[in-house]
Amino acid sequence: MPAPQVTVGQLLDRLRGTLQLEEIEPGTGLDRAVGNAEVSSPGIVLAGYVKRFSSERLQVLGETEITYLASLAPADRKRILELFFSFPIPAVFVTKGQRLPAGLREAASASGVPIIRTKLKTAEFYRRIKPVLEMEFAPTVSLHGSLADVFGVGLFFTGKSGIGKSECVLDLVERGHRLVADDLVITSKRGNDVLIGRGHEMQRHYMEIRGIGLIDIKAIFGIRSVRQQKRIEVVVQLEEWDQNAVVERVGLDQETTTILDVELPKVTVYLNPGKNITVVAEVIAMNHLLRYSGVNAAEAFNERLLGRMKTAAANNIREYLQEDHE
C-alpha cells in the first residue's frame, strides 16, 4: 500500500484555524512533501550534532530553541542555521508567537523551507497536531459493506451485493441504533489494533435501498440516528442459506478475519425466510460486550456440561461396584 502523499499546503489548509497558523513568507514551500506523522524539536541539532537528525519530520522551534538561537553570536547563528536548513526539512513551526531570531527567516527562504508561526504554546501545539498527522498517515482501505453502532459496538456488515446489508442496518436504525456508513466504509488503522470506519464525505449518512433509491437517514430519523465514525469491532458476514454449510452451533470455535493486519471476530449469519436478522445483530453486539467483560456463554456451558459428565461417570462407576457381587 503506497504511503499517503501530504503536502505542507494541504496541512495549512486543514489546520490554519485550529492551530492559529501564520505564514512568515506566504506561498513559500507549500508543495513540500511531509514524510511521516512525526513532529519533533531539533534540539541538539542546533548545537551542531546532526548524525541522527530525522530531517523528514516537521520541526518545531519552541521558546528554548528560539532563546538559544538568539543567544548565539551572529556568525555562529548563521553557520548553525545554514547547516540546519541544508537538510530537506518539510516545514518549521515557531510556537508562542515568538519573534524570529536574526537570520532565521533569510536562511529558511534561501532553502525554500516555509516558516509557520503559531500563537499556541509548544505543548498545546503538539497535542493538537499529532492526532491530525496520525489520521493523515494511517493505513487506509475502502471496504464494501455497511457499518452501524449497535449498543456501542461497531458492527461491520459484509456480503455479496444484494444480500440485504443496507436493509439490515436500516432496520437497526429504526430500532434506535446508529448508521455510520453504507456501501463504502473508509477504514483507517490507528495504533496497533484499532480500526476506525467512516463514510465518504460525499455520501455520508445516505443509504441506497433497492426499489426506493437514495434516502437521507439523518433527515428521516434525526441527528441521533447517525455517527461520523466508529471503531469496527465485529465483522458480520451475511450469507445465503445453505443446508450443507457447516454452521457453528455452540460458539467455542470463534471465526476471525483480518483487516489491515488487525484480527477481528467474525460471525457468519445464514439468511433464510423468516429469520429476524435485526434481533440477531443486536444479540451479536450484546454477546460481544459480554465477552469483552469476561463472560463467555459457550465456555460456561461447556464447563457445566463437562462437570455434569464427570459427575455422571463417577456415579456410574459407584453403582457398578455396588452391584458387582463376584
N, C-alpha and C positions, 0 to 999 in steps of 0.2 A: 504494500500500500504506500503510494507516494506521500512524502511529508507535505503538510499544508503550506501554501505559499501566502505569507502575510507580510505586508509592507508597512513601513513607518507611517505612510499616509493613511492607510486603512485603520491603523490603530488610533491615529489622531482623530479621524472622523468619528470613531465609535466612543472615544474616551475624553474628548475635549471638554465636555461639560462636567462629566463625573470627576475627572482629575484636575479640573481647573487649569488646563494647559495653555501655554502661551509660546508661540514660536519666536525665537530670537531673530532668526533670518527666515522669514516666511517663504515657503516654497523650496527651501534647500533640503536635498536628500530625502524627499518623500517617497521615492521609488526604491530606497534601500531595503533589502530583504532582512527580516528578523529571523535569526537562525533557530531559536528554540524558545521555550516558555520560561526560561530562567532570567532573572533580573539580579544584578549584583553591583556591589560597590567596588571600584578599582583598588581602594585601599593601598596595599603595599606596592601596587604597580606605579603609583605616583611617586614612590620613593626610588623607582628605577629597576625593581625586580619584576621581570616580565616573562620568565620561563614558564610559569603556569597560568598565564593570563588567558582567560576564556573570552576572547575578543568578539565572538559571535553573539554574545549576550547584550541586552540593553544595559547601559551603565548609568548608575545613579550617583550624583555628587551631592552629599549631604553637607551639613554645617561643618563637620570635621574636615572633609576633603577641601571644601572651599576655603576654610580658615587656613589650612596647611598651604594651599597654593598661594594664598595672599601673603603668607609669611616669607615666601622664598624671595631671594634676590631676583631681579628681572631676568638676568642671564640664565640662572638656574631654572626659573619658571618656564622660560621659553624652551629650554632643552628638554625638560620633562614633558611639556605639552606636545612638542613635536614628536617625541617618542611615543606618547600615548596615542596620538591621532595617526600614527603611521600604521596602526592596525585597522582591519576592516570592521570598525565598530558600527552597528546599525544606527544608534542614536544615543545621546547623552541627556539625561534629565537632571535638572537642578531644582532641589526642593526648597521649601520655606520662602520662596520668592526672593532668594538672595541675589545680591549684586554679583556680577561676574568679575573674577579677578582679571587684571590687565593681561591681554594676550590670549585669553581663552576663546573669545569669540573669533578672533582672527585665525587662530590655529585650526579651529573646527571648520570655518568657512573655506580655508585653503584645502582641506581634505574632503570637503563635501559632506561632512557629518552634521546632521541637524542638532542644534541645542534647543531643548524644550524646557521651559521653566514652569513650575507648579507652585501654588501657594500652600499646598499641603505639607505637613510635617513629614519627615522621612518615613517613620514607622507607618503612618496612615497611608502614605503613597504606596508602600509595599503591600499593605493589607488590601488595598483596592485593586491594584493592577494584577496581582498574581492570579486570582481566580479567573480573570478575563483571559490572560495568556494561557492558562491551563485549558480553558474551554476551546480556545482557538487552535491549540496544538494537539488536542485529544484525538486519538484514533477514532475514526468515524465510519459508519457503514449505514446504508439505507436498506431497510428491511420491508418486505411486503407483508402486511398484516394490520392488525388493529390493537391499540394499546388503551387499556382502561384502568382506572383506580377503583378497586373493589375492596371496601373496608380497609383502605390504606395500603393495600397490596397491589403492586403493578403487575397486571396480567397481560401478557402479550399473546394475542390470538393469531394463529397462523394456520395455513391450509391452502388447498388449491383454490383458484378463482371460482367464485360462485358457491362455495361451501356453506356460507352463512356467517362469516366473521362479523361483518358490519351489522347484520340483523341481531346477532347475539349482543353486541355492545350497545346497540340502540335499546334493546330490552333492559339491559343493565342500567342505562341512563334513566329510563322511565321508572326504574325501581329506586332511584336516588343515588346511583353511583356516578362516576365522572369519566367523561371522554378525554383522552389525551391526544390521540392521533388516529386517523383512519386511513387505510390503504397504504400509505407510505409513512414509516416510522424512522426518523433520523436518529440513529443510536450512537452515542459517544461513550468512550470508556474514561472513567475518572479514577485515578489511583490504580490499584491492582485488581480490584474485583467489583467495581460498581459500574453499572451500565445505566445511562440516562437516556430515555427516549422522549422525543418531541416531534411535533408535526412540522411540515414545511410551512414557511410563513405565508405562502400564497393560498394554502388550502386548510389552514389551521381552523379546527372546530367545525369544518364542513364534513359531511358524510354523504356517500353515494349509496342510495337504496335502489336496487333494480326495480324498475317499473314506476318509480317516483321521480328519480333523479337526485340532484344535489339538495340537501337540506342543511340549514344553519342550526346546529344543536344549541348554541348559546341563545339564539333568538327565540327558539321554541321552548326550551326547558329552563332558561335563565342562567345567570352567571355561575351559579353553584354547580352546574352540570358539566363544567369543563375545567381542565388544568392545562397550564402551559407546558409542563414537563413532569416526568415521573420516573423513578427508578424501576427498571424491569427486574422482577423478582421470580416470576414463574412463567414458563412458556406453555401455552395450551394449544396442542396440536389437534385440530378438528379433522376427522376422517369419516368417510362414508362407511356405513355399517358393512362389515364383512364377517359372516358367520364362521369362517375358517380362520379368522385372525386370532392370534394368541393374545388374550387380554389379561392384564394384571387384575387379580381378584382380591388380593389381600393388601398389597401396598408395601411389602417388605423389600422388594426389588424396585427401587425408585429409578425411573429413567432420568437421564440428564442430557443436555445439549450444550454446545459451546458457541458463544458469540464473542468475537474479538478476544479470544483466548480466555474468556470468563465462563466457567462452568455454571449452568443454571439448572434447577429442577424442571423436568418436563412431564406434563400429564397429557396422555393421548385420550381423547374423547371420541368414541364412535357414535355417529348420529344415526338414529332411526326414527320413524314416525312416532310422535307422542312423547319423545324424550324432552324434558324441560331443561334445556341447556343452560338457561339463566340461573336456575337454582343450583345446578351442578357447578357453574362457575363460582357462585357465592361460597359453596362448600369447599371448593379448591382453595379459595382465598383464606377462609377461616381455618382450614386444616393446615395451611402454610403458617399461619400465625401460631397455631398450637405447636407445630414442630419447632418453630423458632423459639418458643418459650420452654421447650424441653418435653412436650407431651407428644408421644408418637403412638397413635391408636393401634397401628399394625403390630408394633413391637410389644405393646402392653397385652394385646390379645394373644400374641404368640407365646409370651411368657406365661400367661394364665393357662393356655392350652397345654403347654409342656408340664406345668405344675400339676394339672389335673391328670395327665397321662402318667406321671411318676407316681402319684398317689394311687391311681387305679392299678398300676403294675405291682406296687407294694402290697395292696390288698389281695390281689390275685395270688401272689406267692404265699401270703399268710394263710389264705383259705385252702390252698393246695396242700400245704404242710399239715394243716389241721385235719384234712380228710385222708391223708396218706397213712394207712394203718399197717403197712407192711414192715 
